[in-house]
């Protein structure tokens, strides 16, 4: 009879524990306490199934094996109870990797002892005594079991002591939850202690108590934990929020408020009654528009006290399509606005500085490619332009190398200041002659280089001849003296063949012939004389 009753009890316990494990696993994301119930439920399933196998057999050897098989479940239940007590005492507690490692040591040693028990029989001895119930065999435990039992009971006692101490100081709602945990954990622990201390061999029914305790525990955590604790948590959170939270009725009067709201209200309006309940919100926030939709408002310099506010208005719905009033969440944005204004001013100043820096950079970049005396592009710019045009080969051009005649004589006769005036005079006339995409540069000393795009050497010669004649007819006035100025020039063309250096060399050769043939004249390079006109 006892055997059949135990089969029924252990089988039912296994099913109940399995249901608890499955349901708590499904809800495991809710709280750490429910995740601890997963461990308790899973361990109880292993424990109950092993006990069920133990009572189904009459073979003492199989009884010993079945009894050894319960201990992975026993370890899981013990660790689960410890984690449960920590979680309900401190809802912010989460098991750390270090705690997992420490809590895993004893179960790992138990598994090792159970797995090697057939060789040493130090955990469960090889023989079994006949129990008091229907002649059921009851295993005899060895010294390793009692080490495990001492550790498990110490862990349970530490957990329960922590739980009892926390319950004494907890608020009423939380005290109920802690009491529930004590109610469902203490009875199985006492049953287990009684079985271990019993002088008469009896079958251990602890797993039955743990299975039904786990079911009650899950129900309590799901129902009572959220039903009792959440409203208290809301009230506490509301009182600790730094924003002012106020509930206003349909008549625009204050119904409820948190401490931050009262503090802000008394900063805004000095003469207020002892309680804000019933005070018109317009007295506090001015003519704030309250409608049937949620909104957000910014109030600057409220009550002329230099206080800026951000007001978020939410409608309180009555669940039937109407509304009961409004919730106002008011935040003091004075310091934020001041910092924002300071940041905007700093950004504006920074933008101005960056603009100045960009202008300076552009000016420096321009100066790097400009001749400081004449303002024309310098040799660096010329060579970069020549390399670019020669490599792209997308248009033809004529290169003109110009040299002022007898410039050394001008410097020696009139001085370098007059020489500089002559250079500027020539540079100005050359620049005036250039079209929008032509390039004129001072090549060095009294030499200038022109790049005339879209002009073949013949047409370019016509333009430069006209320029030469105008320059010769326009002497430079120095004091009362007119200083005549002429130049010689060499021209070459580019139609896709040549390099910057070869083009300059061809133009220089033509310039040399111009000077050799009497100066104040133009000569074409030998290669340019055979070029066909380029497309304009």
C-alpha positions in Angstrom: 0.0 0.0 0.0 2.8 2.4 1.0 4.6 1.7 -2.3 1.5 2.6 -4.4 1.0 5.8 -2.4 4.6 6.8 -2.8 4.5 6.1 -6.6 1.4 8.3 -6.8 3.0 11.1 -4.7 6.4 11.1 -6.5 4.8 10.9 -9.9 2.4 13.8 -9.1 5.3 15.7 -7.6 7.3 15.3 -10.8 4.4 16.5 -12.9 3.7 19.5 -10.7 7.4 20.4 -10.6 7.6 20.1 -14.4 4.7 22.4 -14.8 6.3 24.9 -12.5 9.6 24.7 -14.3 7.9 25.2 -17.7 5.8 28.1 -16.5 8.6 29.9 -14.7 10.9 29.4 -17.7 8.2 31.2 -19.8 8.1 34.1 -17.3 11.9 34.1 -16.6 12.4 37.6 -18.1 10.1 39.2 -15.5 12.2 39.0 -12.3 15.3 37.3 -10.9 13.1 35.6 -8.3 11.2 33.7 -11.0 14.4 32.7 -12.7 15.4 31.1 -9.3 12.1 29.2 -9.4 13.1 27.8 -12.8 16.1 26.2 -11.0 14.0 25.0 -8.1 11.4 23.5 -10.4 13.9 21.8 -12.7 15.9 20.4 -9.7 12.6 19.1 -8.1 11.7 17.3 -11.4 15.1 15.4 -11.3 14.7 14.7 -7.6 11.1 13.4 -7.9 11.8 11.2 -10.9 14.8 9.6 -9.2 12.7 9.0 -6.0 10.0 7.5 -8.2 12.5 5.1 -9.7 13.7 4.2 -6.2 10.3 3.1 -5.0 9.4 1.2 -8.2 12.3 -1.2 -7.8 12.8 -3.8 -5.1 16.5 -4.4 -6.0 18.7 -2.8 -3.3 21.4 -2.1 -5.9 19.0 -0.2 -8.1 17.6 1.6 -5.0 21.2 2.8 -4.2 21.6 4.0 -7.8 18.3 5.8 -7.8 19.1 7.5 -4.5 22.4 8.7 -5.9 20.6 10.1 -8.9 18.6 12.5 -6.8 21.5 14.7 -5.8 22.0 16.8 -9.0 18.4 17.8 -8.4 18.9 18.4 -4.7 21.9 20.7 -5.4 19.8 22.6 -8.0 17.0 23.1 -5.5 19.4 24.3 -2.8 21.1 26.8 -5.1 17.7 27.9 -6.4 16.5 28.6 -2.8 19.6 30.7 -2.1 19.1 32.7 -5.3 15.4 33.1 -4.6 16.1 34.5 -1.1 18.7 37.0 -2.5 16.3 38.1 -5.3 13.3 38.8 -3.1 15.3 40.6 -0.5 16.9 42.9 -3.1 14.9 43.1 -6.4 17.9 44.7 -8.1 20.1 41.7 -7.3 21.5 39.7 -10.3 23.7 36.6 -10.0 27.2 37.5 -11.0 29.7 35.3 -12.8 31.7 35.1 -9.6 28.7 33.9 -7.7 27.9 31.3 -10.4 31.4 30.0 -10.1 31.3 29.7 -6.3 27.8 28.2 -6.2 28.9 25.6 -8.8 31.8 24.2 -6.8 29.7 22.1 -4.4 27.3 20.7 -7.0 30.3 19.8 -9.2 31.9 17.9 -6.4 28.6 16.1 -5.6 28.3 15.1 -9.2 31.8 13.8 -9.1 31.2 11.8 -5.9 27.9 10.4 -7.2 29.4 9.5 -10.5 32.3 7.6 -8.8 30.1 6.2 -6.0 30.0 2.6 -7.5 33.8 2.4 -6.8 34.1 4.0 -3.4 30.5 3.9 -1.9 31.4 6.9 0.2 28.3 8.9 -0.8 25.6 6.1 -0.8 26.7 2.8 0.6 26.2 -0.4 -1.3 23.6 -2.0 1.0 20.2 -0.7 1.9 18.1 -1.1 5.1 14.5 -2.2 5.1 12.4 0.8 5.9 9.4 1.0 8.1 6.9 1.5 5.3 5.9 -1.7 3.5 9.4 -3.1 3.6 10.8 -0.6 1.2 14.6 -0.6 1.0 16.2 2.7 2.2 19.8 3.4 1.2 22.4 4.0 3.8 24.4 7.2 3.3 28.2 7.5 3.6 30.4 10.3 5.0 30.4 12.3 1.7 26.6 12.7 1.9 26.9 14.2 5.4 29.4 16.7 4.2 27.0 17.7 1.4 24.1 17.8 3.9 26.0 20.1 6.2 26.9 22.5 3.4 23.4 22.5 2.0 21.8 23.2 5.4 24.3 26.0 6.1 23.4 27.6 2.7 19.7 27.2 3.5 20.1 28.7 7.0 22.1 31.6 5.7 19.4 32.3 3.1 16.6 32.1 5.6 18.3 34.3 8.2 18.9 36.9 5.5 15.2 36.6 4.6 14.0 36.9 8.2 16.2 40.0 8.8 15.0 41.7 5.7 11.3 41.0 6.5 11.6 42.8 9.8 12.6 46.0 8.1 10.5 45.7 4.9 7.3 47.7 4.2 4.0 45.9 4.6 3.6 44.9 0.9 7.1 43.5 0.6 6.8 41.9 4.0 4.0 39.7 2.6 6.1 38.5 -0.2 9.0 37.7 2.1 6.6 35.9 4.4 5.3 33.8 1.5 8.8 32.7 0.6 9.5 31.8 4.2 6.2 29.9 4.4 7.0 27.7 1.3 10.7 27.2 2.0 10.8 26.4 5.7 8.5 23.3 5.7 10.4 21.2 3.1 13.7 22.2 4.9 12.3 21.0 8.2 11.0 17.7 6.7 14.4 17.0 5.2 16.1 17.7 8.5 13.7 15.3 10.3 14.3 12.5 7.8 18.1 12.9 8.0 17.9 12.8 11.8 15.4 10.0 12.1 16.7 6.9 13.9 14.2 4.8 11.9 14.9 4.2 8.2 12.1 6.0 6.3 11.5 7.1 2.7 12.3 10.8 2.2 9.1 12.8 1.2 11.0 16.2 1.0 10.7 16.4 -2.8 6.9 16.2 -2.5 6.9 19.2 -0.2 9.3 21.1 -2.5 7.2 20.4 -5.6 4.0 21.9 -4.1 6.0 24.7 -2.4 7.5 25.6 -5.8 4.0 25.8 -7.3 2.7 28.0 -4.4 5.9 30.1 -4.7 5.4 30.7 -8.4 1.8 31.6 -7.9 2.7 34.1 -5.1 5.5 35.7 -7.1 3.4 36.2 -10.2 0.2 37.3 -8.3 1.3 39.0 -5.1 4.7 40.3 -6.1 3.2 42.4 -8.9 -0.2 43.1 -7.3 1.3 44.4 -4.0 4.6 45.8 -4.9 4.1 47.6 -8.2 1.7 50.3 -6.7 4.1 51.0 -3.9 6.9 51.2 -6.4 5.0 53.7 -8.5 4.3 55.9 -5.4 8.0 55.8 -4.4 9.2 56.5 -7.9 6.8 59.4 -8.2 8.1 60.9 -4.9 11.7 60.6 -6.0 11.3 62.0 -9.5 13.0 65.4 -9.9 10.4 66.6 -12.4 7.3 68.3 -10.9 4.3 65.9 -11.5 0.8 67.3 -11.0 -2.6 65.9 -11.6 -5.3 68.4 -12.6 -9.0 67.9 -12.8 -11.4 69.0 -15.5 -11.9 72.3 -13.8 -8.2 73.0 -14.0 -7.6 72.5 -10.2 -4.7 70.6 -8.6 -5.7 67.1 -7.4 -2.4 65.5 -6.6 1.3 66.4 -6.8 4.7 65.1 -5.9 7.2 66.9 -3.6 9.1 68.3 -6.6 5.8 70.0 -7.8 5.2 71.6 -4.4 8.7 72.9 -4.2 8.5 74.4 -7.7 5.1 75.9 -7.1 6.3 77.7 -4.0 9.3 79.1 -5.9 6.9 80.5 -8.5 4.2 81.8 -6.2 5.1 82.9 -2.7 1.6 83.2 -1.3 0.0 79.8 -1.5 -2.2 77.8 0.9 -0.7 75.0 3.0 -2.0 72.4 0.6 -1.9 72.8 -3.2 -5.0 70.6 -3.6 -7.7 72.8 -5.2 -5.3 75.5 -6.3 -6.1 76.6 -9.9 -3.2 75.5 -12.2 -3.5 78.9 -13.9 -2.2 80.5 -10.7 0.9 78.4 -11.0 1.6 78.2 -14.7 -0.4 81.1 -16.1 -3.0 80.6 -18.8 -1.8 77.2 -19.9 -4.0 75.7 -22.6 -5.5 72.3 -21.6 -7.2 70.4 -24.4 -8.3 66.9 -25.0 -5.0 66.0 -26.6 -1.5 65.7 -25.2 0.8 68.6 -25.8 4.1 70.2 -24.8 4.6 73.8 -23.9 7.6 76.0 -23.0 7.2 78.9 -20.6 10.0 81.5 -20.5 10.5 83.7 -17.4 7.5 82.3 -15.5 6.0 84.9 -13.1 8.9 87.2 -14.1 11.1 85.2 -11.8 13.7 84.3 -14.4 12.5 80.6 -14.4 12.0 78.7 -17.6 9.7 75.7 -17.7 9.0 72.8 -20.0 5.4 71.5 -19.5 4.3 68.1 -20.9 0.5 67.7 -20.7 -1.0 64.2 -20.9 -4.7 63.4 -20.9 -6.1 61.1 -18.2 -8.4 58.8 -20.1 -11.5 57.4 -18.3 -11.5 54.3 -20.5 -14.8 55.2 -22.1 -13.7 57.7 -24.7 -13.7 60.6 -22.2 -11.1 62.0 -19.9 -10.8 62.7 -16.2 -8.3 65.5 -16.3 -4.6 65.9 -17.1 -1.2 65.0 -15.8 1.4 67.8 -16.0 5.1 66.9 -15.9 7.0 70.2 -15.4 10.7 70.5 -15.7 12.8 73.5 -14.8 14.8 74.3 -17.9 16.3 77.5 -16.7 19.8 76.1 -16.4 19.5 74.0 -19.6 18.3 77.1 -21.6 21.2 79.2 -20.1 23.7 76.5 -21.1 22.1 76.2 -24.5 22.2 79.9 -25.1 25.9 80.0 -23.9 26.6 77.0 -26.2 24.9 78.7 -29.2 26.9 81.9 -28.5 30.1 79.9 -28.3 29.2 78.0 -31.5 28.5 81.3 -33.2 31.8 82.7 -32.0 33.5 79.5 -33.1 31.8 79.7 -36.5 33.1 83.2 -36.9 36.6 82.2 -35.9 36.5 79.2 -38.3 35.3 81.5 -41.1 38.2 83.8 -40.3 40.6 80.9 -40.3 39.2 79.7 -43.6 39.7 83.1 -45.1 43.2 83.2 -43.7 43.9 79.8 -45.1 42.5 80.7 -48.5 44.5 84.0 -48.4 47.7 82.0 -47.4 47.0 79.5 -50.1 46.5 82.3 -52.6 49.7 84.0 -51.4 51.6 80.8 -51.9 50.9 80.9 -55.6 51.1 84.7 -56.1 54.1 86.9 -56.8 54.4 89.4 -53.9 55.5 92.3 -56.1 53.2 92.1 -59.1 50.3 90.1 -57.7 50.5 87.7 -60.7 50.7 84.0 -60.3 54.2 82.7 -59.6 56.3 80.0 -61.0 54.8 77.4 -58.6 51.3 78.0 -59.9 52.5 78.1 -63.5 54.2 74.7 -63.3 51.2 73.1 -61.5 48.9 74.5 -64.3 51.2 73.3 -67.0 51.5 69.7 -65.5 47.7 69.6 -65.2 46.9 70.8 -68.7 49.6 68.5 -70.3 48.4 65.4 -68.4 44.7 66.1 -69.2 45.3 66.9 -72.9 41.7 68.1 -73.2 42.5 71.4 -74.9 45.3 73.1 -76.9 47.1 76.3 -75.8 49.9 78.6 -76.7 52.8 79.3 -74.3 54.4 82.7 -74.5 57.7 83.5 -72.7 58.2 87.3 -72.4 61.4 89.0 -71.3 61.6 92.8 -70.7 64.4 94.3 -72.9 67.4 95.9 -71.2 65.8 95.5 -67.7 69.3 95.4 -66.1 70.0 98.8 -67.7 66.8 100.2 -66.2 67.8 99.0 -62.7 71.4 100.4 -63.1 70.2 103.7 -64.5 67.1 104.5 -62.4 67.4 102.2 -59.4 65.5 99.1 -58.3 62.5 101.1 -57.3 61.9 102.2 -60.8 62.7 98.7 -61.9 59.8 97.5 -59.7 57.5 100.1 -61.3 58.4 98.8 -64.7 57.7 95.3 -63.6 54.3 96.3 -62.3 53.5 98.3 -65.4 54.2 95.4 -67.6 52.4 93.0 -65.3 49.3 95.2 -65.4 49.2 95.4 -69.2 49.7 91.6 -69.5 46.8 90.9 -67.0 44.5 93.3 -68.8 45.2 91.4 -72.0 44.2 88.0 -70.6 40.9 86.4 -71.1 39.0 84.7 -68.2 40.7 81.3 -68.4 44.1 82.5 -69.6 47.0 82.4 -67.2 49.7 85.1 -66.8 52.6 84.5 -64.3 55.8 86.0 -63.4 58.4 83.4 -64.2 61.2 85.1 -62.4 63.2 88.3 -62.6 62.0 90.2 -65.7 60.4 87.2 -67.3 56.7 86.4 -67.7 54.9 83.4 -69.0 51.4 83.4 -70.6 49.2 80.4 -71.3 46.6 81.3 -73.9 43.9 78.6 -74.2 42.1 78.0 -77.4 44.5 80.1 -79.4 46.9 78.6 -81.9 50.4 80.2 -82.2 49.4 82.3 -85.2 46.4 84.0 -83.5 48.3 84.2 -80.2 51.1 86.0 -82.1 48.6 88.6 -83.4 47.4 89.3 -79.8 50.9 89.5 -78.4 52.1 91.7 -81.3 49.3 94.1 -80.5 50.3 94.1 -76.8 54.0 94.6 -77.6 53.1 97.7 -79.8 50.9 99.2 -77.1 53.6 98.7 -74.4 56.3 100.3 -76.6 54.0 103.3 -77.0 53.4 103.6 -73.3 56.6 104.5 -71.5 56.8 104.6 -67.7 56.8 108.0 -66.2 59.5 108.4 -63.4 59.4 111.9 -62.0 59.9 114.0 -65.1 61.5 111.3 -67.1 59.8 108.8 -69.4 61.4 105.4 -69.3 60.6 103.4 -72.5 59.7 99.8 -72.0 59.7 97.0 -74.6 59.8 93.2 -74.5 60.8 90.2 -76.6 58.8 87.0 -76.7 59.0 83.4 -77.8 55.9 81.4 -78.6 55.2 77.7 -78.8 52.0 75.6 -79.1 50.7 72.5 -77.3 48.4 70.1 -79.1 48.9 67.0 -77.1 52.7 66.5 -77.5 55.3 67.7 -75.1 56.1 68.2 -71.5 56.1 71.4 -69.4 59.9 71.5 -69.5 60.0 70.9 -73.2 57.4 73.6 -73.9 59.4 76.1 -71.8 62.6 75.1 -73.6 61.0 75.6 -77.0 59.6 79.0 -76.0 63.0 80.0 -74.5 64.8 79.0 -77.8 62.3 81.3 -79.7 62.9 84.1 -77.1 66.6 83.8 -77.6 66.2 84.3 -81.4 64.0 87.3 -80.8 66.7 88.9 -78.7 69.4 87.9 -81.1 67.4 89.5 -84.0 67.2 92.9 -82.3 64.8 92.6 -79.4 61.3 94.2 -79.2 60.0 91.4 -81.4 58.3 88.0 -81.3 59.5 84.7 -82.7 57.7 81.3 -83.1 59.4 78.1 -81.9 60.2 75.9 -84.9 57.6 73.3 -83.7 54.9 76.0 -83.5 55.5 77.2 -87.0 54.1 74.0 -88.5 51.0 73.7 -86.1 47.6 74.0 -87.6 45.1 76.4 -85.9 43.6 75.0 -82.7 39.9 75.1 -82.2 38.9 78.3 -80.4 
